[in-house]
Amino acid sequence: MRSKIYILMLVLFLSSCHKVELQPSDTQTTIYFPPNDSDQWKTVNPDSLGWKTNQLDTLKKFSRKD
């Protein structure tokens, strides 16, 4: 009886497997590294990123918590 259950479980498992084709995203991502001869990083306005600027103080407090 147990072997029938195991066979049924195996058949169900194998029948549920199928290959999924992942589509590459259209977004262009780049990584930013500051120049080697400077300590200054490029800055970006939070509004241009679509961030909720009224929540920035909360974010700063959260990032400083231990």
C-alpha positions as CSV (number, residue, x, y, z in Angstrom):
1,M,0.0,0.0,0.0
2,R,2.8,2.4,0.9
3,S,4.6,1.8,-2.4
4,K,1.4,2.8,-4.3
5,I,1.4,6.1,-2.4
6,Y,5.1,6.7,-3.1
7,I,4.5,5.9,-6.8
8,L,1.6,8.3,-6.9
9,M,3.5,11.0,-5.2
10,L,6.4,10.5,-7.7
11,V,4.1,10.7,-10.7
12,L,2.5,13.8,-9.4
13,F,5.8,15.4,-8.7
14,L,7.2,14.6,-12.1
15,S,4.1,15.7,-13.9
16,S,4.1,19.1,-12.2
17,C,7.7,19.9,-13.4
18,H,8.0,22.0,-16.5
19,K,10.6,24.3,-17.9
20,V,10.0,28.0,-17.5
21,E,11.6,30.3,-20.0
22,L,12.7,33.6,-18.3
23,Q,12.4,36.7,-20.4
24,P,15.3,39.2,-20.0
25,S,14.2,42.5,-18.6
26,D,14.2,45.6,-20.7
27,T,15.6,47.8,-18.0
28,Q,19.1,48.9,-18.3
29,T,21.0,48.7,-15.0
30,T,24.3,50.2,-14.4
31,I,26.6,50.0,-11.4
32,Y,28.2,53.2,-10.3
33,F,31.7,53.4,-8.9
34,P,33.3,56.7,-7.7
35,P,36.5,57.8,-9.4
36,N,39.7,56.4,-7.8
37,D,41.3,59.8,-7.4
38,S,38.3,61.3,-5.5
39,D,36.2,60.7,-2.4
40,Q,33.2,62.5,-4.0
41,W,30.2,60.4,-5.1
42,K,27.7,61.4,-7.7
43,T,24.5,62.7,-6.1
44,V,21.0,62.3,-7.4
45,N,17.9,64.3,-6.4
46,P,15.4,61.9,-4.6
47,D,12.5,63.4,-6.5
48,S,14.1,62.2,-9.8
49,L,14.1,58.7,-8.4
50,G,10.4,58.8,-7.5
51,W,11.0,58.5,-3.8
52,K,8.6,59.8,-1.2
53,T,10.6,62.8,-0.1
54,N,8.4,63.4,3.0
55,Q,9.6,60.0,4.3
56,L,13.4,60.7,4.0
57,D,13.8,61.6,7.7
58,T,12.2,58.3,8.7
59,L,14.5,56.5,6.4
60,K,17.6,58.2,7.8
61,K,16.5,57.4,11.4
62,F,15.8,53.7,10.4
63,S,19.2,53.4,8.7
64,R,21.0,54.6,11.8
65,K,19.4,52.1,14.2
66,D,21.4,49.3,15.6
